[in-house]
Amino acid sequence: MNVDDVVAAKIAAAARRAEEGKRRRAAFAAARKRGLVLRHAAKLRHLNSVRETDGINDLGSQENPTTEENQ
């Protein structure tokens, strides 16, 4: 084994490590994106359930206001 073989082996090992790092980061990014999508969907479900239980319609006003005029 001469110096050129050692250098080539080190370069190949570095390229493998770089490729593994790219795959690992891509997997983490995909998992993060799935988690964010799930979290956003849960937030929207929560906001929708709060809106329904508070009696607020889509226009942002209350459906059954309790003021002196309506009693």
N, CA, C and O atoms as a GROMACS GRO file, in nm:
protein
  284
    1MET      N    1   0.084  -0.117   0.000
    1MET     CA    2   0.000   0.000   0.000
    1MET      C    3   0.090   0.125   0.000
    1MET      O    4   0.172   0.145   0.089
    2ASN      N    5   0.070   0.206  -0.102
    2ASN     CA    6   0.151   0.327  -0.108
    2ASN      C    7   0.068   0.447  -0.060
    2ASN      O    8  -0.047   0.432  -0.020
    3VAL      N    9   0.127   0.561  -0.065
    3VAL     CA   10   0.065   0.683  -0.013
    3VAL      C   11  -0.060   0.717  -0.092
    3VAL      O   12  -0.159   0.762  -0.033
    4ASP      N   13  -0.059   0.697  -0.221
    4ASP     CA   14  -0.176   0.729  -0.303
    4ASP      C   15  -0.296   0.644  -0.263
    4ASP      O   16  -0.409   0.693  -0.262
    5ASP      N   17  -0.273   0.517  -0.230
    5ASP     CA   18  -0.382   0.429  -0.187
    5ASP      C   19  -0.440   0.475  -0.054
    5ASP      O   20  -0.562   0.473  -0.034
    6VAL      N   21  -0.353   0.516   0.038
    6VAL     CA   22  -0.398   0.564   0.168
    6VAL      C   23  -0.482   0.690   0.152
    6VAL      O   24  -0.587   0.704   0.214
    7VAL      N   25  -0.435   0.782   0.068
    7VAL     CA   26  -0.507   0.907   0.044
    7VAL      C   27  -0.642   0.877  -0.021
    7VAL      O   28  -0.743   0.936   0.017
    8ALA      N   29  -0.644   0.788  -0.118
    8ALA     CA   30  -0.769   0.753  -0.186
    8ALA      C   31  -0.868   0.690  -0.088
    8ALA      O   32  -0.988   0.717  -0.094
    9ALA      N   33  -0.818   0.606   0.002
    9ALA     CA   34  -0.905   0.543   0.102
    9ALA      C   35  -0.963   0.648   0.198
    9ALA      O   36  -1.080   0.642   0.234
   10LYS      N   37  -0.881   0.744   0.238
   10LYS     CA   38  -0.928   0.850   0.327
   10LYS      C   39  -1.033   0.937   0.257
   10LYS      O   40  -1.132   0.977   0.317
   11ILE      N   41  -1.009   0.967   0.130
   11ILE     CA   42  -1.105   1.047   0.054
   11ILE      C   43  -1.237   0.972   0.039
   11ILE      O   44  -1.344   1.032   0.053
   12ALA      N   45  -1.231   0.844   0.012
   12ALA     CA   46  -1.352   0.764  -0.002
   12ALA      C   47  -1.428   0.756   0.131
   12ALA      O   48  -1.551   0.764   0.133
   13ALA      N   49  -1.356   0.742   0.241
   13ALA     CA   50  -1.421   0.737   0.372
   13ALA      C   51  -1.487   0.870   0.405
   13ALA      O   52  -1.597   0.874   0.460
   14ALA      N   53  -1.422   0.980   0.370
   14ALA     CA   54  -1.480   1.112   0.394
   14ALA      C   55  -1.605   1.132   0.309
   14ALA      O   56  -1.703   1.190   0.356
   15ALA      N   57  -1.602   1.085   0.186
   15ALA     CA   58  -1.720   1.097   0.098
   15ALA      C   59  -1.836   1.014   0.153
   15ALA      O   60  -1.950   1.058   0.149
   16ARG      N   61  -1.806   0.894   0.205
   16ARG     CA   62  -1.912   0.811   0.266
   16ARG      C   63  -1.972   0.880   0.387
   16ARG      O   64  -2.094   0.882   0.404
   17ARG      N   65  -1.887   0.937   0.472
   17ARG     CA   66  -1.937   1.008   0.590
   17ARG      C   67  -2.023   1.128   0.550
   17ARG      O   68  -2.127   1.153   0.611
   18ALA      N   69  -1.981   1.200   0.449
   18ALA     CA   70  -2.058   1.316   0.402
   18ALA      C   71  -2.194   1.271   0.350
   18ALA      O   72  -2.296   1.334   0.379
   19GLU      N   73  -2.196   1.163   0.272
   19GLU     CA   74  -2.324   1.112   0.219
   19GLU      C   75  -2.415   1.062   0.331
   19GLU      O   76  -2.536   1.086   0.328
   20GLU      N   77  -2.359   0.995   0.428
   20GLU     CA   78  -2.440   0.949   0.543
   20GLU      C   79  -2.497   1.068   0.619
   20GLU      O   80  -2.612   1.065   0.664
   21GLY      N   81  -2.418   1.172   0.635
   21GLY     CA   82  -2.466   1.294   0.702
   21GLY      C   83  -2.580   1.358   0.626
   21GLY      O   84  -2.678   1.403   0.686
   22LYS      N   85  -2.570   1.364   0.493
   22LYS     CA   86  -2.677   1.420   0.411
   22LYS      C   87  -2.806   1.340   0.428
   22LYS      O   88  -2.914   1.396   0.443
   23ARG      N   89  -2.793   1.206   0.424
   23ARG     CA   90  -2.912   1.122   0.440
   23ARG      C   91  -2.973   1.139   0.579
   23ARG      O   92  -3.095   1.144   0.593
   24ARG      N   93  -2.889   1.148   0.680
   24ARG     CA   94  -2.937   1.165   0.816
   24ARG      C   95  -3.009   1.299   0.832
   24ARG      O   96  -3.116   1.306   0.893
   25ARG      N   97  -2.950   1.405   0.778
   25ARG     CA   98  -3.015   1.536   0.786
   25ARG      C   99  -3.146   1.538   0.709
   25ARG      O  100  -3.243   1.601   0.754
   26ALA      N  101  -3.152   1.470   0.595
   26ALA     CA  102  -3.277   1.464   0.518
   26ALA      C  103  -3.385   1.390   0.596
   26ALA      O  104  -3.501   1.429   0.594
   27ALA      N  105  -3.346   1.282   0.664
   27ALA     CA  106  -3.442   1.207   0.744
   27ALA      C  107  -3.494   1.292   0.860
   27ALA      O  108  -3.613   1.293   0.890
   28PHE      N  109  -3.404   1.364   0.926
   28PHE     CA  110  -3.446   1.453   1.035
   28PHE      C  111  -3.537   1.565   0.985
   28PHE      O  112  -3.635   1.599   1.050
   29ALA      N  113  -3.505   1.620   0.869
   29ALA     CA  114  -3.588   1.728   0.812
   29ALA      C  115  -3.727   1.675   0.778
   29ALA      O  116  -3.827   1.744   0.802
   30ALA      N  117  -3.735   1.555   0.724
   30ALA     CA  118  -3.866   1.498   0.691
   30ALA      C  119  -3.946   1.472   0.818
   30ALA      O  120  -4.066   1.500   0.823
   31ALA      N  121  -3.881   1.420   0.920
   31ALA     CA  122  -3.951   1.395   1.047
   31ALA      C  123  -3.997   1.526   1.110
   31ALA      O  124  -4.107   1.534   1.163
   32ARG      N  125  -3.913   1.629   1.103
   32ARG     CA  126  -3.948   1.760   1.157
   32ARG      C  127  -4.068   1.817   1.082
   32ARG      O  128  -4.159   1.873   1.143
   33LYS      N  129  -4.068   1.803   0.950
   33LYS     CA  130  -4.178   1.856   0.871
   33LYS      C  131  -4.309   1.782   0.903
   33LYS      O  132  -4.414   1.844   0.916
   34ARG      N  133  -4.302   1.649   0.916
   34ARG     CA  134  -4.422   1.572   0.954
   34ARG      C  135  -4.472   1.617   1.090
   34ARG      O  136  -4.593   1.632   1.110
   35GLY      N  137  -4.380   1.638   1.183
   35GLY     CA  138  -4.420   1.682   1.316
   35GLY      C  139  -4.484   1.820   1.314
   35GLY      O  140  -4.581   1.844   1.386
   36LEU      N  141  -4.429   1.910   1.234
   36LEU     CA  142  -4.487   2.043   1.225
   36LEU      C  143  -4.626   2.039   1.162
   36LEU      O  144  -4.715   2.112   1.204
   37VAL      N  145  -4.644   1.955   1.061
   37VAL     CA  146  -4.774   1.942   0.997
   37VAL      C  147  -4.875   1.888   1.097
   37VAL      O  148  -4.988   1.937   1.105
   38LEU      N  149  -4.836   1.786   1.173
   38LEU     CA  150  -4.926   1.729   1.273
   38LEU      C  151  -4.958   1.830   1.382
   38LEU      O  152  -5.072   1.839   1.428
   39ARG      N  153  -4.858   1.907   1.424
   39ARG     CA  154  -4.880   2.007   1.528
   39ARG      C  155  -4.972   2.118   1.478
   39ARG      O  156  -5.058   2.164   1.553
   40HIS      N  157  -4.955   2.159   1.355
   40HIS     CA  158  -5.040   2.264   1.298
   40HIS      C  159  -5.185   2.213   1.287
   40HIS      O  160  -5.279   2.286   1.318
   41ALA      N  161  -5.202   2.089   1.243
   41ALA     CA  162  -5.336   2.032   1.231
   41ALA      C  163  -5.402   2.024   1.369
   41ALA      O  164  -5.521   2.053   1.382
   42ALA      N  165  -5.327   1.984   1.470
   42ALA     CA  166  -5.383   1.976   1.606
   42ALA      C  167  -5.422   2.115   1.656
   42ALA      O  168  -5.524   2.131   1.722
   43LYS      N  169  -5.340   2.215   1.623
   43LYS     CA  170  -5.372   2.352   1.665
   43LYS      C  171  -5.501   2.398   1.599
   43LYS      O  172  -5.586   2.459   1.664
   44LEU      N  173  -5.517   2.370   1.470
   44LEU     CA  174  -5.638   2.410   1.401
   44LEU      C  175  -5.760   2.338   1.457
   44LEU      O  176  -5.867   2.398   1.473
   45ARG      N  177  -5.746   2.208   1.488
   45ARG     CA  178  -5.858   2.135   1.550
   45ARG      C  179  -5.895   2.196   1.683
   45ARG      O  180  -6.013   2.212   1.715
   46HIS      N  181  -5.794   2.232   1.762
   46HIS     CA  182  -5.819   2.293   1.892
   46HIS      C  183  -5.889   2.428   1.877
   46HIS      O  184  -5.987   2.455   1.945
   47LEU      N  185  -5.838   2.511   1.786
   47LEU     CA  186  -5.900   2.641   1.766
   47LEU      C  187  -6.044   2.628   1.718
   47LEU      O  188  -6.130   2.705   1.758
   48ASN      N  189  -6.069   2.530   1.632
   48ASN     CA  190  -6.204   2.508   1.582
   48ASN      C  191  -6.296   2.462   1.695
   48ASN      O  192  -6.411   2.505   1.702
   49SER      N  193  -6.248   2.375   1.782
   49SER     CA  194  -6.333   2.328   1.892
   49SER      C  195  -6.359   2.440   1.992
   49SER      O  196  -6.468   2.448   2.048
   50VAL      N  197  -6.261   2.526   2.014
   50VAL     CA  198  -6.280   2.640   2.104
   50VAL      C  199  -6.382   2.736   2.043
   50VAL      O  200  -6.468   2.788   2.115
   51ARG      N  201  -6.373   2.760   1.914
   51ARG     CA  202  -6.465   2.851   1.847
   51ARG      C  203  -6.608   2.795   1.854
   51ARG      O  204  -6.702   2.872   1.876
   52GLU      N  205  -6.624   2.665   1.837
   52GLU     CA  206  -6.757   2.605   1.843
   52GLU      C  207  -6.815   2.610   1.984
   52GLU      O  208  -6.934   2.636   2.000
   53THR      N  209  -6.733   2.587   2.084
   53THR     CA  210  -6.784   2.586   2.222
   53THR      C  211  -6.807   2.726   2.275
   53THR      O  212  -6.888   2.745   2.366
   54ASP      N  213  -6.738   2.826   2.220
   54ASP     CA  214  -6.757   2.964   2.264
   54ASP      C  215  -6.873   3.032   2.194
   54ASP      O  216  -6.910   3.143   2.232
   55GLY      N  217  -6.931   2.969   2.092
   55GLY     CA  218  -7.043   3.026   2.021
   55GLY      C  219  -7.005   3.141   1.931
   55GLY      O  220  -7.084   3.234   1.913
   56ILE      N  221  -6.886   3.137   1.874
   56ILE     CA  222  -6.842   3.243   1.784
   56ILE      C  223  -6.858   3.190   1.642
   56ILE      O  224  -6.808   3.082   1.610
   57ASN      N  225  -6.927   3.267   1.556
   57ASN     CA  226  -6.945   3.222   1.419
   57ASN      C  227  -6.824   3.259   1.334
   57ASN      O  228  -6.725   3.312   1.386
   58ASP      N  229  -6.830   3.231   1.205
   58ASP     CA  230  -6.715   3.254   1.117
   58ASP      C  231  -6.683   3.402   1.099
   58ASP      O  232  -6.571   3.436   1.062
   59LEU      N  233  -6.778   3.490   1.126
   59LEU     CA  234  -6.752   3.632   1.109
   59LEU      C  235  -6.686   3.694   1.230
   59LEU      O  236  -6.650   3.812   1.228
   60GLY      N  237  -6.670   3.617   1.336
   60GLY     CA  238  -6.601   3.666   1.454
   60GLY      C  239  -6.693   3.727   1.556
   60GLY      O  240  -6.646   3.775   1.659
   61SER      N  241  -6.825   3.728   1.531
   61SER     CA  242  -6.917   3.784   1.630
   61SER      C  243  -6.986   3.669   1.703
   61SER      O  244  -6.991   3.557   1.654
   62GLN      N  245  -7.039   3.699   1.818
   62GLN     CA  246  -7.105   3.596   1.896
   62GLN      C  247  -7.245   3.573   1.841
   62GLN      O  248  -7.313   3.666   1.800
   63GLU      N  249  -7.286   3.445   1.841
   63GLU     CA  250  -7.417   3.410   1.788
   63GLU      C  251  -7.529   3.448   1.884
   63GLU      O  252  -7.636   3.489   1.839
   64ASN      N  253  -7.508   3.436   2.012
   64ASN     CA  254  -7.608   3.467   2.113
   64ASN      C  255  -7.554   3.570   2.211
   64ASN      O  256  -7.520   3.535   2.324
   65PRO      N  257  -7.546   3.696   2.169
   65PRO     CA  258  -7.490   3.794   2.261
   65PRO      C  259  -7.588   3.821   2.376
   65PRO      O  260  -7.710   3.819   2.359
   66THR      N  261  -7.533   3.846   2.490
   66THR     CA  262  -7.616   3.872   2.608
   66THR      C  263  -7.601   4.020   2.646
   66THR      O  264  -7.522   4.056   2.734
   67THR      N  265  -7.679   4.102   2.578
   67THR     CA  266  -7.678   4.244   2.610
   67THR      C  267  -7.815   4.281   2.660
   67THR      O  268  -7.909   4.201   2.649
   68GLU      N  269  -7.830   4.397   2.713
   68GLU     CA  270  -7.957   4.442   2.766
   68GLU      C  271  -8.063   4.454   2.658
   68GLU      O  272  -8.182   4.435   2.686
   69GLU      N  273  -8.023   4.485   2.535
   69GLU     CA  274  -8.118   4.502   2.426
   69GLU      C  275  -8.183   4.370   2.387
   69GLU      O  276  -8.299   4.369   2.345
   70ASN      N  277  -8.111   4.259   2.402
   70ASN     CA  278  -8.164   4.130   2.358
   70ASN      C  279  -8.236   4.054   2.467
   70ASN      O  280  -8.287   3.945   2.440
   71GLN      N  281  -8.242   4.103   2.587
   71GLN     CA  282  -8.303   4.028   2.696
   71GLN      C  283  -8.446   4.064   2.716
   71GLN      O  284  -8.512   4.009   2.804
   0.00000   0.00000   0.00000
